[in-house]
């Protein structure tokens, strides 16, 4: 005889399995999305390295080798994080871990240092609250995508300034990434979170980054919002639930 308690347990188990499956597919999507940039950089560098070698331009060759190493390390770190999540970390069993936003932000900024330096970008940070219970790999992907978007959509001819901050608001920790880039038109601000949406086809991308971020957050009781004006930049606000019973 199947009791109401048995049915409730089975429904709960199915719900957890569905959530786990959703998080797994989100993680796979994020990995493929995030690995595109360092992989594309490696492919492009093969031609520039060959050209520098043929011209015996040692300074240029050394510069491109350093960039190649940075891109390779970034891709290695992404894969290492993905493997560690799959094998060692408990969040795939439904138990996220305590992570520090400040530490992960510093790691992401370091992985993007060549782009930051080459484009004369300045990044300021202010982490009033840093620790949350969340997937480390997902948090890294969220920060990586938001910073990469700020860099990609910088205003031509104007130095890009990015401000990353975090603070507590009610029962959420809010992570904000603000920039003075080209901004997003009001009519596009909702669509950018839909799957495969690209506002500009002149800028490289898949239109998956913000969609993946939204899924990661909603799977864990969070959300993401954007405030933006054309020509004045954008502010993305990420809300992480501080309620352990989410």
C-alpha positions as CSV (number, residue, x, y, z in Angstrom):
1,X,0.0,0.0,0.0
2,X,1.4,3.4,-1.0
3,X,0.7,6.0,1.7
4,X,0.4,9.8,1.3
5,X,3.8,10.1,3.0
6,X,5.4,7.7,0.4
7,X,3.8,9.8,-2.5
8,X,5.1,13.0,-0.9
9,X,8.6,11.6,-0.6
10,X,8.5,10.5,-4.3
11,X,7.3,13.8,-5.5
12,X,10.0,15.6,-3.5
13,X,12.6,13.2,-4.9
14,X,11.4,13.8,-8.4
15,X,11.5,17.6,-7.8
16,X,15.1,17.4,-6.6
17,X,16.0,15.2,-9.6
18,X,14.4,17.8,-12.0
19,X,16.3,20.6,-10.2
20,X,19.5,18.7,-10.4
21,X,19.0,17.9,-14.1
22,X,18.2,21.6,-14.8
23,X,21.4,22.7,-12.9
24,X,23.5,20.1,-14.8
25,X,22.3,21.4,-18.2
26,X,22.9,25.0,-17.1
27,X,26.4,24.1,-16.0
28,X,27.1,22.4,-19.4
29,X,25.7,25.4,-21.3
30,X,27.9,27.7,-19.2
31,X,31.0,25.7,-19.8
32,X,30.6,25.7,-23.5
33,X,29.7,29.4,-23.5
34,X,32.6,30.5,-21.3
35,X,35.2,28.4,-23.0
36,X,34.5,30.0,-26.4
37,X,36.4,33.2,-25.6
38,X,39.8,31.7,-24.6
39,X,39.5,29.1,-27.3
40,X,38.8,31.7,-30.0
41,X,41.8,33.7,-28.7
42,X,44.1,30.7,-29.0
43,X,42.9,30.1,-32.6
44,X,43.5,33.7,-33.6
45,X,46.9,33.7,-31.9
46,X,48.2,30.9,-34.1
47,X,48.2,33.1,-37.1
48,X,49.8,36.1,-35.3
49,X,52.5,33.9,-33.8
50,X,53.3,32.5,-37.2
51,X,53.5,36.0,-38.7
52,X,55.8,37.2,-35.9
53,X,58.0,34.2,-36.2
54,X,58.3,34.6,-40.0
55,X,59.3,38.3,-39.5
56,X,61.7,37.3,-36.7
57,X,59.9,39.9,-34.5
58,X,61.0,38.7,-31.1
59,X,59.2,41.3,-29.0
60,X,55.9,40.6,-30.7
61,X,56.4,36.9,-30.6
62,X,57.1,37.0,-26.8
63,X,54.0,39.2,-26.3
64,X,51.7,36.8,-28.2
65,X,53.2,33.8,-26.4
66,X,52.3,35.5,-23.1
67,X,48.8,36.1,-24.3
68,X,48.6,32.5,-25.5
69,X,49.6,31.2,-22.1
70,X,47.0,33.4,-20.4
71,X,44.2,32.1,-22.7
72,X,45.4,28.5,-22.2
73,X,45.4,29.0,-18.4
74,X,41.9,30.5,-18.5
75,X,40.6,27.5,-20.4
76,X,42.4,25.1,-18.1
77,X,40.9,26.8,-15.0
78,X,37.4,26.7,-16.5
79,X,37.8,22.9,-17.1
80,X,39.4,22.4,-13.7
81,X,36.5,24.2,-12.0
82,X,34.0,22.1,-13.9
83,X,35.7,18.8,-13.1
84,X,36.0,19.8,-9.4
85,X,32.2,20.6,-9.3
86,X,31.4,17.2,-10.9
87,X,33.7,15.1,-8.7
88,X,34.3,16.8,-5.4
89,X,31.8,19.6,-4.5
90,X,28.5,18.7,-2.8
91,X,26.3,21.2,-4.7
92,X,25.4,18.6,-7.4
93,X,23.7,16.7,-4.5
94,X,21.6,19.8,-3.8
95,X,24.0,21.3,-1.2
96,X,25.8,24.5,-2.4
97,X,28.9,25.6,-0.5
98,X,30.0,28.8,1.2
99,X,31.8,30.9,-1.4
100,X,33.5,34.4,-1.3
101,X,32.5,36.8,-4.0
102,X,35.5,39.0,-3.5
103,X,37.9,36.1,-4.0
104,X,36.2,34.8,-7.1
105,X,35.9,38.3,-8.6
106,X,39.7,38.7,-8.1
107,X,40.2,35.4,-9.9
108,X,38.0,36.4,-12.8
109,X,39.6,39.8,-13.1
110,X,43.0,38.1,-13.2
111,X,41.9,35.7,-16.0
112,X,40.8,38.8,-18.0
113,X,43.9,40.8,-17.3
114,X,45.3,40.8,-20.8
115,X,42.0,42.3,-22.2
116,X,41.8,44.7,-19.3
117,X,45.4,45.9,-19.8
118,X,45.2,46.0,-23.7
119,X,42.0,48.1,-23.6
120,X,43.1,50.5,-20.9
121,X,40.1,49.4,-18.7
122,X,39.9,50.4,-15.0
123,X,38.0,48.2,-12.5
124,X,37.1,49.3,-9.0
125,X,35.5,47.1,-6.4
126,X,33.7,47.5,-3.1
127,X,32.5,44.3,-1.4
128,X,30.5,45.2,1.7
129,X,29.2,41.6,2.0
130,X,31.1,38.8,0.4
131,X,30.0,35.4,1.5
132,X,27.0,33.4,0.2
133,X,25.9,29.8,-0.1
134,X,26.1,29.1,-3.8
135,X,27.9,27.0,-6.5
136,X,31.4,28.3,-6.9
137,X,31.5,27.4,-10.5
138,X,28.2,29.1,-11.2
139,X,29.3,32.2,-9.4
140,X,32.5,32.4,-11.4
141,X,30.5,32.0,-14.6
142,X,28.1,34.8,-13.6
143,X,31.0,37.3,-12.8
144,X,33.0,36.2,-15.9
145,X,30.0,36.8,-18.2
146,X,29.0,40.1,-16.8
147,X,32.6,41.5,-16.9
148,X,33.1,40.1,-20.5
149,X,29.9,41.8,-21.6
150,X,31.1,45.2,-20.1
151,X,34.3,44.8,-22.1
152,X,32.6,43.8,-25.3
153,X,30.2,46.6,-25.2
154,X,32.6,49.4,-24.3
155,X,32.0,52.8,-25.9
156,X,34.5,53.4,-28.8
157,X,37.0,56.0,-28.1
158,X,36.2,56.3,-24.4
159,X,38.0,54.6,-21.5
160,X,35.9,51.9,-20.0
161,X,35.3,52.0,-16.3
162,X,33.7,49.1,-14.4
163,X,32.6,49.1,-10.8
164,X,31.9,45.8,-9.1
165,X,30.2,45.9,-5.7
166,X,28.2,43.7,-3.3
167,X,25.9,44.6,-0.4
168,X,23.0,43.1,1.6
169,X,19.5,44.2,0.9
170,X,16.6,42.6,2.9
171,X,17.0,38.8,2.5
172,X,19.3,39.0,-0.5
173,X,23.0,39.7,-1.2
174,X,23.2,42.0,-4.2
175,X,26.1,41.8,-6.6
176,X,26.3,44.8,-9.0
177,X,28.4,45.2,-12.1
178,X,28.2,48.8,-13.4
179,X,29.9,50.2,-16.5
180,X,30.0,53.3,-18.7
181,X,29.7,51.4,-22.0
182,X,27.3,51.9,-24.9
183,X,24.2,50.9,-22.9
184,X,21.1,48.9,-23.8
185,X,18.0,50.4,-25.4
186,X,14.9,50.1,-23.2
187,X,13.1,47.9,-25.8
188,X,15.9,45.3,-25.6
189,X,16.3,45.2,-21.9
190,X,13.9,42.3,-21.3
191,X,14.9,40.4,-24.4
192,X,18.6,40.1,-23.5
193,X,17.8,37.5,-20.9
194,X,16.1,35.2,-23.5
195,X,17.9,32.3,-25.1
196,X,20.2,33.2,-28.1
197,X,19.2,36.9,-28.1
198,X,21.8,39.2,-29.6
199,X,21.2,42.9,-29.6
200,X,24.1,43.6,-32.0
201,X,25.4,41.2,-34.6
202,X,28.4,43.4,-35.1
203,X,29.9,42.2,-31.8
204,X,31.0,38.6,-31.4
205,X,28.8,36.4,-29.1
206,X,26.2,33.7,-28.9
207,X,23.4,35.5,-27.0
208,X,23.5,32.8,-24.3
209,X,25.4,34.4,-21.5
210,X,22.7,36.4,-19.8
211,X,20.2,33.6,-20.4
212,X,22.5,31.1,-18.6
213,X,23.0,33.5,-15.7
214,X,19.2,33.9,-15.3
215,X,18.8,30.2,-15.2
216,X,21.5,29.7,-12.7
217,X,20.0,32.3,-10.4
218,X,16.4,31.2,-10.8
219,X,17.4,27.6,-10.0
220,X,18.6,28.8,-6.6
221,X,16.0,31.4,-5.7
222,X,17.8,34.4,-7.1
223,X,17.2,36.8,-10.0
224,X,19.0,39.4,-12.2
225,X,17.9,42.9,-13.3
226,X,19.4,45.6,-15.6
227,X,19.2,49.4,-15.6
228,X,20.6,51.0,-18.6
229,X,20.6,54.1,-20.9
230,X,21.9,54.3,-24.4
231,X,25.3,56.0,-24.4
232,X,25.5,56.1,-20.6
233,X,26.2,52.5,-19.6
234,X,24.6,49.6,-17.8
235,X,24.2,48.3,-14.2
236,X,23.4,44.6,-13.7
237,X,22.1,43.7,-10.3
238,X,22.3,40.0,-9.3
239,X,20.2,38.9,-6.3
240,X,21.3,35.9,-4.3
241,X,18.9,34.5,-1.8
242,X,20.2,34.5,1.8
243,X,17.3,32.3,2.8
244,X,18.7,28.8,3.3
245,X,15.2,27.4,2.9
246,X,14.8,28.8,-0.6
